[in-house]
């Protein structure tokens, strides 16, 4: 196989992968878009699938300028939701040792008896 044929095959393979990636990004952007409703999304999907070259070009001209904005907004929303979830499931910031120290202070102050202290301590130690 001549070298030029290999280069042409590699070029066409690269262009095919780039085309698939572009279609994937546009279809993702169509579904991500908050300003399009159901019928608008359906029309764009049909247009991109049945007339791919024309559909992609028209989509990029008509709505391509905001694709990066929608992608960054989705990433920011996902980051915010992740941080909220982590805050909701994490403890209040105190470790088991801190909790045992607080219990020891309560025992020293006479608020807790030795039996209550031992029970709470055992409960804390079995949670971890």
Secondary structure, 3 states (H helix, E strand, C coil): CCHHHHHHHHHHHHHHHHHHHHHHHHHHHHHHCCCCCHHHHHHHHHHHHHCHHHHHHHHHHHHHHHHHHHHHHHHHHHHHHHHHHHHHHCCCCCCHHHHHHHHHHHHHHCCCCHHHHHHHHHHHHHHC
